[in-house]
């Protein structure tokens, strides 16, 4: 792969990571936006684009432990799983009821919710007081 396409890929990962991190930070304050998936996506993007920003994110007080636990295969805290699943189902249900009129789209939303819930349930659960 030529150097120009490598630079483009790095910039795309950096942009996606930054937008995802912004959404994750918003999720800390807005209950319908999930924080954890966006922060994990940010970590993956920064890992591929900027080791300096990745190291900063992984060592951050708010997100570092969750990222390290997930990346090491230890999983997520029970409270993180409950919040993520609960908010996901609440936002999908509200969206389906108030904003989506197509039953096919609603069905697709619920299929995704079931798949994400199953994935989160299958992840190992880290004890609440664990700090990597």
N, C-alpha and C positions, 0 to 999 in steps of 0.2 A: 504494500500500500504506500502510495506516495506521501511525502511530508505534508502537502496541502490538505489532503483528505483527513490525515491524522489530526491536524489543527482544527479542522471543521468539526470533527467528532468530539474533540476535547471541549470546544466552545459550546456545542450542543448539549453535552453532558453537564457542563457548568451552568448553562441557562436553565435546563430542566431541573437540575438540583436546587438552584436558587428559587425558582418558582415553587417547587415542591416544598422547600423549607418555609417559604413565606406562607403557604397554605397550612402547613403544620403549626406554625406559630399562631396563625389566626384560629386554628382549631383549639388552641389553649383557652381562647376567650369566647368562641362561638360554639355552642354545644352541638350543632349539626355538622360540623366539619371535623373529621377524625384526625387526630394529631399523629398517631403512631405510624400508619402506613405512609404518610407523606414524609415523615422524618427518615424512615427506613429507605424510601426511594431516594431521598436527598443524599444519604450516606453512600448508597450504591453509585449514584451519579458522580459525587465528589471523589469517590475512590478511583474512578476512571478518568477524572479530569484534573484534580488538584489535590496532591497529597497534603499540602499545607491546610487547605480548608477542611479536608476530611479529618485530619488530626485534630483540628480545632473543634469540629462537631462531635467527634467521638470522646473528646475530653470535656465537653460542656457539662455543666452541672445539671441542666434540665433534660438532656437527651442522651448523654453519654452511656449511662448504665443500660438503658433499654437497647441501644444499638449494639453495645458489646455483648450483652446477653443473647440477643437474636443472632448476631454473626457467629458467635461461638457455638451455637446450637443448643444453648441452655434454654431458650424459649422466651416467653413473656410472663410478666407478673399476672396473677389472677385478676387483679383490679384493672389492668390494662386490657385484658381480654374482654372482661365484662363491659367496660366502657365502650370499647370498639364495636363489639357485637350489638350492644344495646342501642348505641347511637346510629349505627348503620341501619338496623331494622326500623328504628323510629323515623329516620329521615326518608328511607325508601317507602315506608307506609304512608307518611304524610305526602310525599311527592306523588305517589300512586293515587291517593285519594283526591288531592287538590289540583294537581297539575298535568296528569297524564290521562288522556282519554282512550288511548289504544290498549285493548286488553293484551295484545301481543307484546307491547313494550312493557307493560306491567308484569307480565309473566316472565319476560327476560330479566327484569330488575330483581324479581324474587329468586330466579334461578341463580343469579350472581350472588345474591345475599346468602342463599343456602350454601353455595360453594365456598364463599369466603368464611362463613361461620364454621363449616366443617374443617377448613384449613386451620383456623385459629384454635378450634377445640383440640385438634390433633397436635398442635405445638406443645412442647413440654412447658410446664408451669414452674416458674422460678419463685421461691419463697419471697414473700413481701419485703422482708428486711434485708434481702440479699443486695449487697453492693459490690459487685464484681471485683 
